[in-house]
Amino acid sequence: METVSFSVLELFNLGGIFMWPLLFFSIATIAISLERAVYLFYHNLRLDDLALKASEFAQNGDYSGAVEYLSPLTKRRMGARILLALFKRSGQGFSEHRAEKAVETEAMNCMHSLENGFNFLTALGSLSPLTGFLGTVSGMIGAFRSIAEATEVNAQIVANGIYEALITTVFGLIIAIIAMIFHSIFSHIVDKFASKVEGVCSDLIAQIAERTESGKR
């Protein structure tokens, strides 16, 4: 039996008009995923080295030194931005509450920047299979109309109509899977960073508060 194969372009044409929004969704998914991957890579989310150095500055009470060390790193290090917000409020008149609010505000700004585009990936992961299914339903309507209009119905007419109709569902599911995979990976990276930031900042605030209290005695 001869095997029938189709190129991507032929499959696209067989899928009908609903392949156009799916094409747009696929381009958007790839573009957003690449942009977020480059953004996360560029903004180094490592925190261990910064935490170690910040702890040394805090132990020595050298808050101006910490600010001087962290300031040049803020362009590419999200962790440096958050720790800088903490050390700028350290020293004389240190308040744990104000420090926590400053860290929280800066952390929220950083998380917003890191998670920018995540909602689009979620939307694409939901819309793509629905659009594909809509294309399949539309194709099935056309297939059954052809069956109704045919004077003689055979298995090939039914099979070809269903075959063409299901193409949009396949493409929609593929796009959704890719979108959700990247969303899950990026979310895991950002959540892990957020958890580390919370722990490091809590330790530093406690460390600075303890040193401030001991300095008052």
C-alpha positions as CSV (number, residue, x, y, z in Angstrom):
1,M,0.0,0.0,0.0
2,E,1.3,3.4,-1.0
3,T,2.0,5.8,1.9
4,V,0.6,9.3,1.5
5,S,2.6,12.1,3.0
6,F,2.0,15.8,3.2
7,S,4.3,18.8,3.6
8,V,3.7,21.3,6.4
9,L,2.3,23.8,3.8
10,E,-0.1,21.1,2.5
11,L,-1.3,20.3,6.0
12,F,-1.7,24.1,6.6
13,N,-3.9,24.4,3.5
14,L,-5.9,21.3,4.4
15,G,-6.6,22.7,7.9
16,G,-8.6,25.6,6.4
17,I,-9.1,29.2,7.7
18,F,-8.6,28.3,11.3
19,M,-4.9,27.5,10.6
20,W,-4.3,31.3,10.3
21,P,-5.0,32.1,13.9
22,L,-3.1,29.0,14.9
23,L,-0.1,30.2,12.9
24,F,-0.3,33.6,14.7
25,F,-0.5,31.7,18.1
26,S,2.5,29.6,17.2
27,I,4.6,32.6,16.2
28,A,3.6,34.4,19.4
29,T,4.4,31.4,21.6
30,I,7.9,31.1,20.1
31,A,8.6,34.8,20.2
32,I,7.4,35.2,23.9
33,S,9.3,32.1,25.0
34,L,12.6,33.2,23.3
35,E,12.2,36.7,24.7
36,R,11.6,35.4,28.2
37,A,14.5,32.9,28.0
38,V,16.9,35.7,26.9
39,Y,15.6,38.0,29.6
40,L,16.0,35.5,32.4
41,F,19.4,34.5,31.2
42,Y,20.5,38.2,30.9
43,H,19.3,39.1,34.4
44,N,21.4,36.6,36.3
45,L,19.2,35.2,39.1
46,R,22.0,33.6,41.1
47,L,21.9,34.8,44.6
48,D,24.4,32.7,46.6
49,D,27.4,34.9,45.8
50,L,25.5,38.1,46.5
51,A,24.1,36.7,49.8
52,L,27.5,35.7,51.0
53,K,29.1,39.1,50.2
54,A,26.0,41.0,51.7
55,S,26.3,39.0,54.9
56,E,30.0,40.0,55.2
57,F,29.1,43.7,54.8
58,A,26.2,43.3,57.3
59,Q,28.5,41.6,59.9
60,N,31.0,44.4,59.6
61,G,28.3,47.1,59.6
62,D,29.7,48.4,56.3
63,Y,26.4,49.4,54.8
64,S,27.9,52.1,52.5
65,G,30.4,49.5,51.2
66,A,27.5,47.2,50.5
67,V,25.7,49.9,48.5
68,E,28.9,50.7,46.6
69,Y,29.4,47.0,45.8
70,L,25.8,46.3,44.8
71,S,25.0,49.4,42.8
72,P,27.0,48.5,39.6
73,L,25.4,45.0,39.6
74,T,21.8,46.2,39.5
75,K,21.7,46.3,35.7
76,R,22.0,42.6,35.3
77,R,21.3,41.2,38.8
78,M,17.8,41.2,40.1
79,G,19.1,40.1,43.5
80,A,21.4,43.1,43.6
81,R,18.4,45.4,43.2
82,I,16.6,43.9,46.1
83,L,19.6,43.8,48.4
84,L,20.5,47.3,47.5
85,A,17.0,48.5,48.6
86,L,17.7,46.9,52.0
87,F,21.2,48.3,52.5
88,K,20.1,51.8,51.5
89,R,17.8,51.7,54.6
90,S,20.4,50.3,56.9
91,G,22.5,52.2,59.4
92,Q,21.4,54.9,61.8
93,G,17.7,54.8,62.5
94,F,17.3,51.4,61.0
95,S,13.7,50.1,61.1
96,E,12.9,46.5,60.4
97,H,9.4,47.4,59.2
98,R,10.7,50.0,56.8
99,A,13.4,47.7,55.5
100,E,10.9,44.9,55.0
101,K,8.6,47.2,53.1
102,A,11.4,48.5,50.9
103,V,12.5,45.0,50.1
104,E,9.0,43.9,49.5
105,T,8.3,46.8,47.1
106,E,11.6,46.2,45.1
107,A,11.0,42.4,45.0
108,M,7.5,42.9,43.7
109,N,8.9,45.2,40.9
110,C,11.5,42.6,40.0
111,M,9.0,39.8,40.0
112,H,6.7,41.8,37.8
113,S,9.5,42.3,35.3
114,L,10.5,38.6,35.4
115,E,6.9,37.4,35.0
116,N,6.1,39.8,32.2
117,G,4.6,37.7,29.3
118,F,3.7,34.7,31.5
119,N,0.0,35.5,31.2
120,F,0.3,35.5,27.4
121,L,1.8,32.0,27.5
122,T,-1.1,30.9,29.7
123,A,-3.6,32.5,27.3
124,L,-2.0,30.9,24.3
125,G,-2.0,27.5,26.0
126,S,-5.8,27.8,26.5
127,L,-6.8,29.5,23.2
128,S,-4.7,27.3,20.9
129,P,-6.5,24.0,21.6
130,L,-9.9,25.7,21.7
131,T,-9.2,27.3,18.3
132,G,-8.0,24.0,17.0
133,F,-11.2,22.3,18.2
134,L,-13.3,25.0,16.7
135,G,-11.6,24.4,13.4
136,T,-12.3,20.6,13.7
137,V,-15.9,21.2,14.4
138,S,-16.1,23.5,11.4
139,G,-14.4,20.9,9.3
140,M,-16.7,18.1,10.5
141,I,-19.7,20.3,9.6
142,G,-18.3,20.6,6.1
143,A,-17.5,16.8,5.9
144,F,-21.1,15.8,6.9
145,R,-22.5,18.4,4.5
146,S,-20.5,16.7,1.7
147,I,-21.8,13.3,2.9
148,A,-25.4,14.6,2.8
149,E,-24.9,16.0,-0.7
150,A,-23.2,12.9,-2.0
151,T,-25.4,10.5,-4.0
152,E,-23.2,7.6,-3.0
153,V,-21.5,7.5,0.4
154,N,-18.3,5.5,0.9
155,A,-15.7,5.2,3.7
156,Q,-13.2,7.3,1.8
157,I,-15.4,10.4,1.7
158,V,-16.0,10.1,5.5
159,A,-12.4,9.4,6.4
160,N,-11.0,12.2,4.3
161,G,-13.4,14.8,5.8
162,I,-12.6,13.7,9.3
163,Y,-8.9,13.6,8.6
164,E,-8.8,17.1,7.3
165,A,-11.0,18.4,10.2
166,L,-8.7,16.9,12.9
167,I,-5.6,18.7,11.6
168,T,-6.4,22.0,13.4
169,T,-6.9,20.1,16.7
170,V,-3.4,18.6,16.4
171,F,-1.7,21.9,15.6
172,G,-3.6,23.6,18.5
173,L,-2.6,20.9,21.0
174,I,1.1,21.1,19.9
175,I,1.1,24.9,20.4
176,A,-0.6,24.6,23.8
177,I,1.9,22.0,24.9
178,I,4.9,24.1,23.9
179,A,3.4,27.2,25.6
180,M,2.6,25.4,28.9
181,I,6.1,23.7,29.0
182,F,7.9,27.0,28.7
183,H,5.4,28.6,31.2
184,S,6.1,25.9,33.7
185,I,9.9,26.1,33.3
186,F,9.9,29.9,33.6
187,S,7.6,29.9,36.6
188,H,9.7,27.4,38.4
189,I,12.8,29.5,37.9
190,V,11.1,32.7,39.1
191,D,9.5,31.0,42.1
192,K,12.8,29.5,43.1
193,F,14.4,32.9,42.9
194,A,11.6,34.5,44.9
195,S,12.0,31.9,47.7
196,K,15.7,32.4,47.9
197,V,15.3,36.2,48.0
198,E,12.8,35.9,50.9
199,G,15.1,33.7,52.9
200,V,18.2,35.8,52.3
201,C,16.5,39.1,53.0
202,S,14.9,37.8,56.2
203,D,18.3,36.7,57.5
204,L,20.0,40.0,56.6
205,I,17.3,42.1,58.2
206,A,17.6,40.0,61.4
207,Q,21.4,40.3,61.3
208,I,21.3,44.1,60.7
209,A,18.6,44.6,63.4
210,E,20.7,42.6,65.9
211,R,23.8,44.6,65.2
212,T,21.9,47.8,65.4
213,E,20.4,46.9,68.8
214,S,23.8,45.8,70.2
215,G,25.3,49.1,68.9
216,K,22.7,51.1,71.0
217,R,23.7,49.4,74.2
